[in-house]
């Protein structure tokens, strides 16, 4: 199962709160207030969930993200005129804003990068896994602000 699904199940079925989750993993943090009993509860919950999902298999895999080609420097891209483009239609265009998944908050698209099918597939996989995508102007995952090929400011 995806990290967000594991996080949801631990919260709703076992009242265990995780630190964060991404498409392929979830992170549990321990602290000074944790006891042997609380760690046993986490262990038992994970074992229960593991038994439940063995029969159904695991979630689909998403391909590794490769560094895209850069059309222009970030500063130049930020100063160019931009238009909002539906995310599926952005392949081949130049990004005009940042796109990141939170957590963990690492940029997946940077202004000035050429958007390719592999990046779009990766973003779709993350979104389908329940990972929230964010963008500078707030349109992701539906829209992405791209450089307008018809001119600059």
C-alpha positions as a Markdown table, in Angstrom:
| # | Residue | x | y | z |
|---|---|---|---|---|
| 1 | Unk | 0.0 | 0.0 | 0.0 |
| 2 | Unk | 1.1 | 3.6 | -0.4 |
| 3 | Unk | 2.6 | 5.6 | 2.5 |
| 4 | Unk | -0.5 | 7.9 | 2.8 |
| 5 | Unk | -2.8 | 4.8 | 2.9 |
| 6 | Unk | -0.6 | 3.2 | 5.7 |
| 7 | Unk | -0.8 | 6.5 | 7.5 |
| 8 | Unk | -4.5 | 6.8 | 7.2 |
| 9 | Unk | -5.1 | 3.2 | 8.4 |
| 10 | Unk | -2.8 | 3.6 | 11.4 |
| 11 | Unk | -4.6 | 6.8 | 12.3 |
| 12 | Unk | -8.2 | 5.5 | 11.8 |
| 13 | Unk | -7.9 | 1.9 | 12.9 |
| 14 | Unk | -5.2 | 2.1 | 15.6 |
| 15 | Unk | -5.1 | 5.7 | 16.7 |
| 16 | Unk | -1.4 | 5.9 | 15.8 |
| 17 | Unk | -0.1 | 9.1 | 14.3 |
| 18 | Unk | 2.9 | 9.0 | 12.0 |
| 19 | Unk | 5.3 | 11.9 | 11.3 |
| 20 | Unk | 4.8 | 11.9 | 7.5 |
| 21 | Unk | 4.1 | 9.7 | 4.4 |
| 22 | Unk | 5.1 | 9.8 | 0.8 |
| 23 | Unk | 4.2 | 7.5 | -2.1 |
| 24 | Unk | 6.4 | 4.6 | -1.2 |
| 25 | Unk | 7.0 | 5.1 | 2.5 |
| 26 | Unk | 5.8 | 6.4 | 5.9 |
| 27 | Unk | 7.9 | 7.7 | 8.7 |
| 28 | Unk | 7.2 | 6.9 | 12.4 |
| 29 | Unk | 9.1 | 9.0 | 14.9 |
| 30 | Unk | 9.8 | 8.0 | 18.5 |
| 31 | Unk | 10.4 | 10.3 | 21.4 |
| 32 | Unk | 11.0 | 10.6 | 25.1 |
| 33 | Unk | 7.3 | 9.9 | 25.8 |
| 34 | Unk | 7.2 | 6.6 | 24.0 |
| 35 | Unk | 7.2 | 3.4 | 26.1 |
| 36 | Unk | 7.8 | -0.2 | 25.4 |
| 37 | Unk | 4.1 | -0.7 | 25.2 |
| 38 | Unk | 3.5 | 2.1 | 22.6 |
| 39 | Unk | 6.2 | 0.5 | 20.5 |
| 40 | Unk | 4.6 | -2.9 | 20.9 |
| 41 | Unk | 1.3 | -1.3 | 19.8 |
| 42 | Unk | 2.9 | 0.1 | 16.6 |
| 43 | Unk | 4.6 | -3.3 | 15.9 |
| 44 | Unk | 1.2 | -5.1 | 16.4 |
| 45 | Unk | -0.6 | -2.6 | 14.2 |
| 46 | Unk | 2.0 | -2.9 | 11.4 |
| 47 | Unk | 1.8 | -6.7 | 11.6 |
| 48 | Unk | -2.0 | -6.7 | 11.4 |
| 49 | Unk | -1.9 | -4.4 | 8.3 |
| 50 | Unk | 0.8 | -6.5 | 6.7 |
| 51 | Unk | -1.3 | -9.6 | 7.1 |
| 52 | Unk | -4.3 | -7.8 | 5.6 |
| 53 | Unk | -2.5 | -6.7 | 2.5 |
| 54 | Unk | -0.5 | -9.8 | 1.7 |
| 55 | Unk | -3.4 | -11.4 | -0.2 |
| 56 | Unk | -4.1 | -8.3 | -2.3 |
| 57 | Unk | -0.5 | -7.4 | -3.2 |
| 58 | Unk | 1.1 | -3.9 | -3.2 |
| 59 | Unk | 0.3 | -0.6 | -4.8 |
| 60 | Unk | 1.7 | 0.1 | -8.3 |
| 61 | Unk | 5.3 | 1.4 | -8.6 |
| 62 | Unk | 6.2 | 4.8 | -9.8 |
| 63 | Unk | 9.3 | 5.4 | -11.9 |
| 64 | Unk | 12.3 | 7.2 | -10.5 |
| 65 | Unk | 12.4 | 10.9 | -11.2 |
| 66 | Unk | 15.2 | 11.9 | -13.6 |
| 67 | Unk | 16.6 | 15.4 | -13.8 |
| 68 | Unk | 14.8 | 17.2 | -16.7 |
| 69 | Unk | 16.4 | 19.3 | -19.4 |
| 70 | Unk | 16.7 | 23.0 | -18.5 |
| 71 | Unk | 15.4 | 25.5 | -21.1 |
| 72 | Unk | 16.5 | 28.6 | -19.1 |
| 73 | Unk | 17.8 | 29.8 | -15.8 |
| 74 | Unk | 15.3 | 30.0 | -12.9 |
| 75 | Unk | 15.6 | 33.8 | -12.7 |
| 76 | Unk | 14.8 | 34.2 | -16.3 |
| 77 | Unk | 11.8 | 31.8 | -16.1 |
| 78 | Unk | 10.4 | 33.6 | -13.1 |
| 79 | Unk | 10.5 | 36.9 | -15.1 |
| 80 | Unk | 8.8 | 35.6 | -18.2 |
| 81 | Unk | 5.1 | 35.9 | -19.0 |
| 82 | Unk | 3.2 | 32.7 | -17.9 |
| 83 | Unk | -0.1 | 31.0 | -18.7 |
| 84 | Unk | -1.9 | 28.3 | -16.8 |
| 85 | Unk | -1.9 | 24.9 | -18.6 |
| 86 | Unk | -3.8 | 21.8 | -17.6 |
| 87 | Unk | -1.2 | 19.5 | -16.1 |
| 88 | Unk | -1.7 | 16.7 | -18.6 |
| 89 | Unk | -1.1 | 19.2 | -21.5 |
| 90 | Unk | 2.3 | 20.5 | -20.1 |
| 91 | Unk | 4.6 | 17.9 | -21.8 |
| 92 | Unk | 7.1 | 19.7 | -23.9 |
| 93 | Unk | 6.5 | 23.1 | -22.2 |
| 94 | Unk | 8.8 | 25.1 | -19.9 |
| 95 | Unk | 7.8 | 25.3 | -16.3 |
| 96 | Unk | 7.2 | 28.8 | -14.9 |
| 97 | Unk | 6.7 | 27.8 | -11.3 |
| 98 | Unk | 7.8 | 25.3 | -8.6 |
| 99 | Unk | 5.9 | 22.0 | -8.0 |
| 100 | Unk | 6.6 | 19.9 | -4.9 |
| 101 | Unk | 5.1 | 17.1 | -2.9 |
| 102 | Unk | 4.6 | 17.7 | 0.8 |
| 103 | Unk | 5.8 | 15.9 | 2.7 |
| 104 | Unk | 8.7 | 16.0 | 2.2 |
| 105 | Unk | 8.7 | 19.3 | 0.4 |
| 106 | Unk | 11.5 | 18.7 | -2.2 |
| 107 | Unk | 10.9 | 20.4 | -5.6 |
| 108 | Unk | 9.8 | 18.0 | -8.4 |
| 109 | Unk | 9.7 | 20.8 | -11.1 |
| 110 | Unk | 11.7 | 24.0 | -11.0 |
| 111 | Unk | 11.0 | 27.1 | -13.2 |
| 112 | Unk | 12.9 | 26.9 | -16.4 |
| 113 | Unk | 12.8 | 23.1 | -16.7 |
| 114 | Unk | 11.4 | 21.3 | -19.7 |
| 115 | Unk | 8.4 | 19.2 | -18.6 |
| 116 | Unk | 8.5 | 15.7 | -20.0 |
| 117 | Unk | 6.2 | 12.7 | -20.0 |
| 118 | Unk | 8.3 | 10.9 | -17.4 |
| 119 | Unk | 7.8 | 13.8 | -14.9 |
| 120 | Unk | 4.1 | 13.9 | -15.6 |
| 121 | Unk | 3.8 | 10.2 | -15.0 |
| 122 | Unk | 5.7 | 10.5 | -11.8 |
| 123 | Unk | 3.5 | 13.4 | -10.6 |
| 124 | Unk | 0.4 | 11.4 | -11.5 |
| 125 | Unk | 1.6 | 8.4 | -9.6 |
| 126 | Unk | 2.3 | 10.5 | -6.5 |
| 127 | Unk | -1.1 | 12.1 | -6.7 |
| 128 | Unk | -2.8 | 8.7 | -7.2 |
| 129 | Unk | -0.9 | 7.4 | -4.1 |
| 130 | Unk | -2.5 | 10.2 | -2.0 |
| 131 | Unk | 0.6 | 12.4 | -1.9 |
| 132 | Unk | -0.4 | 16.1 | -2.0 |
| 133 | Unk | 1.1 | 18.1 | -4.8 |
| 134 | Unk | 1.6 | 21.8 | -4.4 |
| 135 | Unk | 2.8 | 24.6 | -6.7 |
| 136 | Unk | 3.9 | 28.2 | -6.4 |
| 137 | Unk | 0.6 | 29.6 | -7.7 |
| 138 | Unk | -1.6 | 26.8 | -6.2 |
| 139 | Unk | -2.9 | 25.2 | -9.3 |
| 140 | Unk | -1.3 | 21.8 | -9.0 |
| 141 | Unk | -2.2 | 19.1 | -9.6 |
| 142 | Unk | -4.8 | 20.4 | -12.0 |
| 143 | Unk | -2.9 | 23.2 | -13.6 |
| 144 | Unk | 0.8 | 24.3 | -14.0 |
| 145 | Unk | 1.9 | 27.8 | -14.8 |
| 146 | Unk | 4.1 | 27.5 | -17.9 |
| 147 | Unk | 6.2 | 30.0 | -19.9 |
| 148 | Unk | 4.0 | 31.7 | -22.5 |
| 149 | Unk | 5.7 | 31.0 | -25.8 |
| 150 | Unk | 4.3 | 34.3 | -27.2 |
| 151 | Unk | 6.5 | 36.7 | -25.2 |
| 152 | Unk | 7.8 | 38.1 | -21.9 |
| 153 | Unk | 7.0 | 40.9 | -19.5 |
